[in-house]
Amino acid sequence: MSEPGDRYGHLRPVPSTPPAPAVSGSEALEPEPATGGTPGLTPPRTRTHSGRFITDVAVELGYLTRERVDQAIDEARVAGRSPEALMVDQGVLSADQLSRAVAERYGLDHVDLNVFHVDMGAANLVSVQTARRFHAVPVSYVDSETLLVAMADPANVLAVDDMKMMTGLNCRVAVAAEVDIEGLISRLNSLESAVSEAISEDEEEAAIGGADVTELRESADDAPVIKLVYSILGQAVNEGASDVHFEIEEKDMRVRFRVDGVLTEAARVPRRMVAGVISRVKIMSELDIAEKRIPQDGRVAVNVNDRRIDLRVVTVPTERGEGATIRILDKTEALRTLDELGFSGDARRRFTEAYTQPYGAVLVTGPTGSGKSTTLYSALAELNDVDKNIITIEDPVEYQLPGINQMGVNRKAGLDFATGLRSILRADPDVIMVGEVRDPETARIAIEAALTGHMVLTTLHTNDAPSAVTRLAKMGIESFLTASAVDCVVAQRLARTLCTDCKRRTVLEQAVLEEAGFRVGTDIEAWDPVGCARCGGTGYRGRAGLFSVMRMSEQLKDLTVAGAPQAELTRLAREEGMQTLREDGLAKVKEGVTSIAEVARVAV
């Protein structure tokens, strides 16, 4: 029989001392400083619970200045949040630095899960649901009777006690960054393991063609298929995906996630399970599983990790078979402030002045998926007050906003944008949001509404702000109406933001920048993406907006009435202070928000 250290040891046994006060209720064993230099495991400077504020510890460790902490405390008091959480959101304090400060405060080890070798056997001693509920995962054996448990909040004594009862082992606590624990949980619940498990449970071969409705429903109700579909959705939500694509190929089905605007392959589903997976998606969204010849649209709400997520489902009949696309509508991602979107400086001032006017039209332009609706939702959230009647018409209503009357387009019932907009005007609105101006009739009604004392917010598909004027003219809107009604046009794109944990400082040479189309007078300091476990190796995590805001000055209105070409409108708008998308992107590159390659990708 092997020795305990050989059998369990990815981590050398370490002598223990009495438990720290923070976890005394769990009878956890606390280690002395590790003597063999276990990679990723860092002992604290002292093994006593200091009782100090985490921000004080962060200052002592050199992560923050006292002035910045005092400023954060004042801001947090107004925002109703903790100062450390606020600074993490602002990028002033990294998630890793916060976890190290927490570990130092409680006198516990810090474990960096990007470096530490995790024993997956230990990690799988608790269920994914338990790990997610407690934000805690066993990561190694200390000895035959003790687990090393990585936790985000070591003050959660009940979590340690429950984990001890579930495993029958003592628990020694180490502090890890919450984002790293979430990443480890996602690995435990990976799609590869879910697909493998589903295949092993589903031994019966079933061809995709020739199945009748009864067989399709039975295959959709198989436990492996249900488990696989929910694993795909759970993984997509955990990775922050906006869309899930089920794409039929010759031998199997490819599943792809769109994360931060970029598609990546997530899994492969064997051919014999394809019919069941697609049927399960259709059953969830109350679609006709027998109809495979035409596209179908559906919608369903699900709970994923205690979060309510709305799913918009579209089936896609192709030559190889029926596929599907699921749009994930996460309300927490949609309802963001203008500051969180990346609006700042003069662009923010111009936009705010426009939509807070009592009447007029504000247009947000850009291609599909550039965040136009999110920007309008942010503006509506700031306008939302008891003394304003706000009505929207959307196709479809993606997010339900409290205090706002929202109407969805229903073409089967004869309700389109134009018809709905006419009805809205009879309902005494103060602010109207039109999801999109697609046709001349909707454009005309929206412009007339702006001229008759309403604030109209809407979107339009153009490449830049001045193009909106010429687009309306092509829709048949007279130039004098456009000049009178439109107060502001915003062009926007979404650029991926650099991962704060792995981005690397660099110098961009003037010649290289000018060759890429960026006009600068000198070399600039910037940041490059690197890639780490926290960002999935991409170097990016999250997205921010690039904005170009054109206010309709008297001179621009005169040019509009005169039918001036787009180039002339652009020239005057630039003279009056309008930044282009690339110029705003370059400013965000200098601030370390994104990279020059990302700006060049999205702002052509």
C-alpha positions in Angstrom: 0.0 0.0 0.0 1.4 3.4 -1.0 2.1 6.2 1.5 -0.5 8.9 1.8 1.9 11.5 0.4 2.5 9.5 -2.7 -1.1 8.6 -3.3 -2.6 12.0 -2.8 0.3 14.3 -3.4 0.2 17.1 -5.9 0.9 19.2 -2.8 3.5 18.3 -0.2 2.1 17.8 3.3 2.7 20.9 5.3 2.7 21.2 9.2 -0.5 22.8 10.5 -1.3 25.3 13.3 -4.6 26.1 15.0 -7.2 27.6 12.7 -7.4 31.3 12.1 -10.4 33.2 13.6 -12.0 33.7 10.1 -12.6 30.0 9.7 -12.5 28.7 13.3 -16.0 27.2 13.0 -14.9 24.8 10.3 -12.0 23.3 12.2 -9.9 24.0 9.1 -6.2 23.3 9.3 -4.0 26.3 8.6 -0.5 25.6 7.2 2.8 27.1 8.1 4.6 28.9 5.2 5.3 26.4 2.5 8.8 25.3 2.4 9.4 23.6 -1.0 8.1 26.5 -3.0 4.9 25.0 -4.3 4.2 26.9 -7.5 1.2 29.1 -7.3 0.9 28.8 -3.5 2.0 31.9 -1.5 2.0 32.1 2.3 1.0 35.3 4.1 3.5 37.4 6.0 1.8 36.5 9.3 -0.8 33.8 10.2 -3.1 36.0 12.3 -6.4 37.6 11.4 -5.4 41.3 11.3 -8.9 42.7 11.4 -7.9 45.5 9.1 -9.9 46.8 6.1 -9.0 45.1 2.9 -8.3 48.5 1.3 -5.7 49.2 4.1 -4.0 45.8 3.4 -3.9 46.7 -0.3 -2.2 50.0 0.4 0.3 48.2 2.7 1.1 45.7 -0.1 1.7 48.6 -2.5 -1.3 47.9 -4.8 -2.9 51.3 -4.1 -2.2 54.7 -2.8 -4.0 56.1 0.3 -5.4 59.0 -1.8 -6.9 56.6 -4.3 -8.5 54.5 -1.6 -10.0 57.5 0.1 -11.5 58.6 -3.3 -12.9 55.1 -3.8 -14.4 55.1 -0.3 -16.3 58.3 -1.1 -17.4 56.9 -4.5 -18.5 53.6 -3.0 -20.6 55.4 -0.3 -22.6 57.1 -3.1 -22.8 54.0 -5.2 -23.8 51.7 -2.3 -21.0 49.3 -3.0 -17.7 48.2 -1.3 -14.7 50.3 -2.3 -12.6 47.2 -3.3 -15.4 45.9 -5.7 -15.7 49.4 -7.2 -12.0 49.6 -7.8 -11.9 46.2 -9.4 -14.7 47.3 -11.8 -12.7 50.5 -12.6 -9.5 48.5 -13.3 -7.6 50.2 -10.5 -7.3 47.0 -8.5 -6.9 43.6 -10.3 -8.9 40.5 -9.2 -5.6 38.8 -8.3 -4.4 41.8 -6.2 -7.7 41.8 -4.3 -7.5 38.1 -3.5 -4.0 38.5 -2.3 -5.1 41.4 0.0 -7.9 39.2 1.3 -5.5 36.3 2.0 -3.1 38.7 3.9 -5.9 40.1 5.9 -7.1 36.7 7.2 -3.6 35.3 7.5 -4.2 32.6 4.9 -2.3 31.2 1.9 -3.0 32.7 -1.6 -3.4 30.2 -4.4 -3.0 31.4 -8.0 -5.1 28.9 -10.0 -3.3 30.0 -13.2 -0.1 28.5 -11.9 -1.0 26.0 -9.2 -1.4 22.4 -10.4 -5.0 21.5 -9.6 -5.8 17.9 -8.7 -9.0 17.3 -10.7 -9.7 14.3 -8.6 -9.9 16.5 -5.5 -11.9 19.1 -7.4 -14.5 16.6 -8.5 -15.2 15.6 -4.9 -17.9 18.3 -4.8 -20.6 18.9 -7.4 -20.4 21.8 -9.8 -23.5 23.3 -8.3 -22.0 23.2 -4.8 -18.7 24.8 -6.0 -20.7 27.5 -7.7 -22.9 28.2 -4.7 -20.0 28.5 -2.3 -17.4 30.0 -4.8 -15.1 27.3 -3.4 -13.3 24.3 -5.0 -11.0 21.6 -3.5 -7.8 21.9 -5.5 -5.4 19.4 -3.9 -4.8 16.9 -1.1 -2.5 18.1 1.6 -2.5 14.5 3.1 -4.8 11.6 3.3 -7.2 13.5 5.6 -7.0 17.1 4.5 -8.0 19.0 1.4 -6.7 22.3 0.2 -9.8 24.4 -0.7 -9.6 27.5 -2.8 -12.2 30.1 -1.8 -13.0 33.6 -2.8 -14.5 34.5 0.6 -12.7 32.8 3.5 -15.2 34.4 6.0 -17.9 32.0 4.7 -17.5 29.5 7.6 -20.7 27.6 6.7 -19.3 26.8 3.2 -16.2 25.2 4.7 -18.2 23.2 7.2 -20.6 21.9 4.5 -17.6 21.0 2.3 -16.1 19.1 5.2 -19.3 17.2 5.7 -19.7 16.3 2.0 -16.1 15.1 1.6 -15.5 13.6 5.0 -12.1 15.4 5.0 -10.6 18.3 6.8 -10.4 21.5 4.8 -7.5 23.9 4.7 -8.5 27.2 3.2 -6.5 29.2 0.7 -7.8 32.4 -1.0 -8.1 32.6 -4.8 -9.5 35.2 -7.2 -13.2 34.8 -7.8 -12.7 34.9 -11.5 -10.2 32.1 -11.3 -12.6 29.9 -9.3 -15.3 30.5 -11.9 -12.9 29.5 -14.6 -12.0 26.3 -12.8 -15.7 25.5 -12.3 -16.3 26.0 -16.0 -13.5 23.5 -16.7 -15.1 21.0 -14.4 -18.4 21.5 -16.3 -16.7 21.6 -19.7 -18.6 20.8 -22.9 -16.1 18.1 -23.9 -16.9 16.1 -20.8 -20.7 16.8 -21.3 -20.5 15.5 -24.9 -18.5 12.5 -23.9 -20.9 11.6 -21.1 -23.9 12.1 -23.4 -22.3 9.8 -26.1 -21.6 7.1 -23.6 -25.1 7.2 -22.3 -26.6 7.3 -25.8 -25.6 3.9 -27.3 -28.5 3.6 -29.6 -27.8 4.7 -33.2 -30.4 7.0 -34.8 -30.3 8.5 -38.3 -31.1 12.1 -38.6 -33.4 11.6 -41.6 -36.6 9.5 -41.8 -37.7 9.9 -38.1 -41.3 10.6 -37.5 -42.6 13.1 -34.9 -43.0 10.6 -32.2 -39.4 9.4 -32.5 -38.1 13.0 -32.6 -40.0 13.8 -29.4 -38.7 10.7 -27.7 -35.1 11.4 -28.7 -35.5 15.0 -27.5 -36.7 13.7 -24.2 -33.7 11.4 -23.7 -31.8 12.3 -20.5 -28.4 12.5 -22.3 -29.8 15.0 -24.8 -31.4 17.2 -22.2 -28.2 17.2 -20.2 -26.1 18.1 -23.2 -28.4 21.0 -24.3 -28.4 22.5 -20.8 -24.6 22.0 -20.5 -24.1 23.9 -23.8 -26.3 26.8 -22.6 -24.6 26.8 -19.2 -21.2 26.9 -20.7 -22.3 29.7 -23.1 -23.6 31.9 -20.3 -20.5 31.3 -18.2 -18.2 32.4 -21.0 -20.3 35.5 -21.7 -21.5 34.3 -25.2 -24.1 36.4 -27.0 -25.0 33.7 -29.5 -24.9 29.9 -29.8 -24.8 28.4 -33.3 -25.8 24.8 -33.9 -24.4 24.1 -37.5 -25.0 20.8 -39.3 -22.0 19.4 -41.2 -21.4 16.2 -43.1 -20.5 13.9 -40.2 -21.6 15.8 -37.1 -22.9 19.1 -35.8 -20.6 22.0 -34.9 -21.4 24.2 -31.8 -19.9 27.6 -31.9 -20.1 30.5 -29.3 -19.9 34.2 -30.2 -17.9 35.7 -27.3 -17.1 39.4 -27.5 -18.2 39.5 -31.1 -15.9 36.7 -32.2 -17.0 33.1 -33.1 -15.1 30.2 -31.6 -15.8 26.5 -31.8 -17.0 25.0 -28.5 -17.9 21.4 -29.2 -18.8 18.7 -31.8 -22.0 16.7 -31.4 -22.1 13.3 -33.1 -24.5 12.8 -36.0 -26.8 10.4 -34.3 -27.6 12.9 -31.5 -28.3 15.9 -33.8 -32.0 15.3 -34.3 -32.5 15.0 -30.6 -30.5 18.2 -29.8 -32.3 20.3 -32.4 -35.7 18.9 -31.3 -35.0 19.7 -27.7 -34.1 23.3 -28.6 -37.4 23.6 -30.5 -39.4 22.0 -27.7 -37.9 24.4 -25.2 -38.9 27.4 -27.3 -42.4 26.0 -28.2 -41.7 25.5 -31.9 -43.1 22.9 -34.2 -40.7 20.0 -34.2 -42.3 18.4 -37.3 -41.7 21.5 -39.5 -38.2 21.5 -41.0 -38.8 23.3 -44.3 -39.1 26.9 -43.1 -37.3 29.0 -40.4 -39.1 29.3 -37.1 -38.7 31.9 -34.3 -39.2 31.2 -30.7 -38.4 32.6 -27.2 -37.9 31.0 -23.8 -36.7 32.1 -20.4 -34.3 29.8 -18.4 -32.5 29.9 -15.1 -28.7 29.4 -15.4 -26.6 29.6 -12.3 -29.4 31.4 -10.4 -29.7 34.0 -13.2 -32.7 34.5 -15.4 -31.7 34.4 -19.0 -33.9 35.0 -22.0 -33.2 33.0 -25.1 -34.3 34.0 -28.6 -34.3 30.9 -30.9 -34.2 30.8 -34.7 -34.1 27.5 -36.7 -32.2 27.4 -39.9 -33.1 24.8 -42.6 -30.0 24.0 -44.7 -29.0 21.5 -47.4 -27.4 19.3 -44.8 -30.2 19.5 -42.3 -31.8 21.7 -39.7 -29.6 23.9 -37.5 -30.4 26.6 -35.0 -29.1 29.8 -33.5 -29.8 31.0 -30.0 -29.4 34.6 -29.0 -28.6 34.9 -25.2 -30.3 38.0 -23.7 -28.7 38.6 -20.3 -30.4 41.6 -18.7 -27.3 42.3 -16.5 -25.2 42.8 -19.7 -27.8 45.0 -21.4 -28.5 47.5 -18.6 -25.2 49.3 -18.4 -24.5 53.0 -17.8 -23.0 55.2 -20.5 -19.7 55.2 -18.5 -19.6 51.4 -18.5 -20.2 51.5 -22.3 -17.1 53.6 -22.8 -18.7 57.0 -23.4 -16.5 59.7 -22.1 -15.2 63.3 -22.7 -16.7 65.5 -25.3 -18.6 62.6 -27.0 -20.4 61.9 -23.8 -21.3 65.6 -23.3 -22.7 65.9 -26.8 -24.8 62.8 -26.6 -26.2 63.6 -23.2 -27.1 67.2 -24.2 -29.0 65.8 -27.2 -31.2 63.1 -25.6 -32.1 65.2 -22.6 -33.7 67.8 -24.9 -37.5 68.0 -24.6 -37.9 67.1 -28.3 -35.9 66.2 -31.4 -34.5 63.0 -32.9 -31.3 61.2 -31.8 -30.0 58.5 -34.2 -27.6 55.8 -33.3 -25.9 54.2 -36.3 -23.8 51.1 -37.0 -23.9 47.6 -38.3 -25.8 44.7 -36.7 -24.2 43.7 -33.4 -22.5 47.1 -32.7 -24.4 47.7 -29.5 -26.9 50.3 -30.8 -29.8 49.0 -28.7 -27.7 48.8 -25.6 -26.7 52.5 -26.0 -30.4 53.5 -26.4 -31.3 51.4 -23.3 -28.7 53.2 -21.3 -30.1 56.6 -22.4 -33.7 55.5 -21.6 -32.5 54.4 -18.1 -31.2 57.9 -17.4 -34.4 59.4 -18.8 -36.7 57.1 -17.0 -38.6 59.1 -14.4 -42.1 59.3 -13.0 -42.8 62.5 -14.8 -42.1 61.0 -18.3 -44.2 58.7 -20.3 -41.7 56.5 -22.3 -42.9 54.1 -24.9 -40.8 51.9 -27.2 -41.6 49.7 -30.2 -39.0 47.0 -30.9 -38.5 43.9 -33.0 -38.5 42.0 -30.7 -38.5 43.4 -27.2 -35.1 42.1 -26.1 -35.0 43.3 -22.5 -37.9 44.4 -20.3 -37.2 47.7 -18.6 -39.2 48.6 -15.4 -41.3 51.8 -15.7 -41.2 51.8 -19.5 -44.0 50.8 -21.8 -42.6 48.4 -24.4 -44.4 47.2 -27.6 -43.1 44.3 -29.8 -43.6 44.2 -33.5 -46.1 41.5 -34.6 -46.4 41.3 -38.4 -48.8 38.4 -38.4 -51.3 40.6 -36.5 -50.5 43.6 -38.7 -48.4 45.4 -36.2 -45.2 46.8 -37.8 -43.0 49.7 -36.9 -45.1 52.3 -38.8 -48.4 51.0 -37.4 -47.2 50.8 -33.9 -45.5 54.3 -34.1 -48.8 55.8 -35.2 -50.6 54.2 -32.2 -47.8 55.4 -29.8 -48.3 59.0 -30.9 -51.9 58.8 -29.7 -50.8 57.6 -26.3 -49.4 60.9 -25.0 -45.7 59.9 -25.0 -42.8 62.2 -23.9 -40.0 59.9 -25.2 -40.3 57.3 -28.0 -37.8 54.7 -28.9 -38.1 53.0 -32.3 -36.0 49.9 -32.5 -34.9 50.5 -36.1 -35.8 52.8 -39.0 -36.0 50.3 -41.9 -38.5 51.9 -44.4 -39.5 55.3 -45.6 -42.9 55.2 -43.8 -41.3 54.6 -40.4 -38.7 57.2 -41.1 -41.3 59.8 -42.0 -43.5 59.1 -38.9 -40.4 59.2 -36.6 -39.2 62.5 -38.1 -42.7 64.0 -37.8 -42.9 62.8 -34.2 -39.7 64.6 -33.4 -41.0 67.8 -35.0 -44.3 67.7 -32.9 -42.7 67.8 -29.5 -41.4 64.3 -28.8 -38.0 63.0 -28.0 -37.4 60.2 -30.5 -34.5 57.7 -30.1 -33.9 55.3 -32.9 -31.3 53.3 -34.8 -30.2 53.4 -38.5 -27.8 51.2 -40.5 -25.0 53.5 -41.7 -21.2 53.3 -41.5 -20.6 56.8 -39.9 -22.6 59.7 -38.5 -22.8 62.0 -41.5 -24.1 59.1 -43.7 -27.3 59.2 -41.7 -28.3 62.5 -43.3 -27.9 61.1 -46.9 -29.5 57.8 -45.9 -32.7 59.7 -44.8 -32.7 61.6 -48.0 -32.6 58.3 -50.0 -35.6 57.2 -47.9 -37.5 60.2 -49.3 -37.3 62.4 -46.2 -37.0 66.1 -47.4 -33.8 67.7 -46.4 -35.5 70.6 -44.5 -37.4 68.0 -42.3 -34.1 66.2 -41.5 -32.4 69.5 -40.6 -35.3 70.5 -38.4 -35.8 67.2 -36.6 -32.4 65.5 -36.2 -30.4 66.9 -33.3 -27.6 64.3 -32.9 -26.2 61.3 -34.8 -24.0 58.7 -33.0 -21.9 56.2 -34.9 -20.5 53.3 -32.9 -18.7 50.0 -32.9 -17.7 47.5 -30.2 -14.1 46.7 -29.6 -12.8 44.0 -27.4 -11.1 45.2 -24.2 -7.7 44.0 -23.2 -7.4 41.5 -20.4 -6.2 43.5 -17.4 -4.3 40.5 -16.0 -2.0 39.8 -19.0 -1.8 42.9 -21.2 1.7 44.0 -22.0 3.0 47.5 -22.4 4.5 48.3 -25.8 5.5 51.2 -28.0 3.8 51.7 -31.4 6.0 53.4 -33.9 4.7 56.3 -35.9 5.5 54.8 -39.3 3.6 51.6 -38.4 0.6 53.5 -37.2 0.4 55.7 -40.3 0.8 52.7 -42.5 -2.3 51.2 -40.8 -4.2 54.5 -41.4 -3.8 56.2 -38.0 -2.5 59.8 -38.2 -0.2 60.5 -35.3 2.7 62.8 -34.9 4.9 60.6 -32.8 5.4 57.1 -31.4 2.8 56.2 -28.7 2.8 54.0 -25.6 0.1 51.3 -25.7 -0.7 47.8 -24.7 -0.7 44.5 -26.5 -2.8 41.4 -25.9 -0.9 38.4 -24.5 -3.4 35.7 -23.4 -3.8 33.9 -20.1 -6.1 31.4 -18.4 -8.5 34.2 -17.3 -9.2 35.4 -20.8 -9.1 32.0 -22.4 -5.8 32.7 -24.1 -7.3 35.5 -26.3 -5.8 38.5 -24.5 -9.2 40.1 -24.4 -12.1 40.1 -22.0 -15.2 42.1 -22.4 -16.0 44.9 -24.9 -16.2 48.7 -24.9 -17.8 51.1 -27.4 -16.0 53.4 -29.9 -18.1 56.5 -30.5 -18.3 59.3 -33.0 -20.9 61.9 -32.1 -22.2 64.6 -34.6 -24.4 67.4 -33.2 -26.4 69.1 -35.9 -25.2 72.7 -35.6 -26.8 75.6 -37.6 -24.1 75.3 -40.2 -24.6 71.6 -40.6 -28.4 72.2 -40.9 -27.8 74.7 -43.6 -25.6 72.2 -45.6 -28.3 69.6 -45.1 -31.0 71.8 -46.5 -28.8 72.7 -49.4 -28.3 69.0 -50.2 -24.5 69.1 -49.7 -22.7 65.8 -50.3 -21.6 63.5 -47.5 -18.0 64.5 -47.8 -18.8 68.2 -47.2 -20.9 67.3 -44.1 -18.0 65.2 -42.8 -15.5 68.0 -43.3 -17.6 70.5 -41.4 -18.5 68.1 -38.6 -14.8 67.4 -38.1 -14.1 71.1 -38.0 -16.7 71.5 -35.3 -15.1 68.8 -33.1 -16.5 65.4 -34.2 -14.1 62.6 -33.5 -14.0 59.7 -36.0 -14.4 56.1 -34.7 -10.7 55.5 -35.3 -9.7 58.6 -33.3 -11.8 57.5 -30.4 -10.3 54.1 -30.7 -6.8 55.5 -30.7 -7.6 57.4 -27.5 -8.7 54.2 -25.9 -5.6 52.5 -27.1 -3.5 55.1 -25.3 -5.6 54.5 -22.1 -4.9 50.8 -22.3 -8.5 49.9 -22.9 -8.0 48.1 -26.2 -5.3 47.3 -28.8 -4.5 49.0 -32.1 -5.2 45.8 -33.9 -8.7 45.6 -32.5 -9.5 49.2 -33.4 -8.3 48.6 -36.9 -10.5 45.4 -37.1 -13.8 47.1 -36.1 -13.3 50.7 -37.3 -12.5 50.4 -41.0 
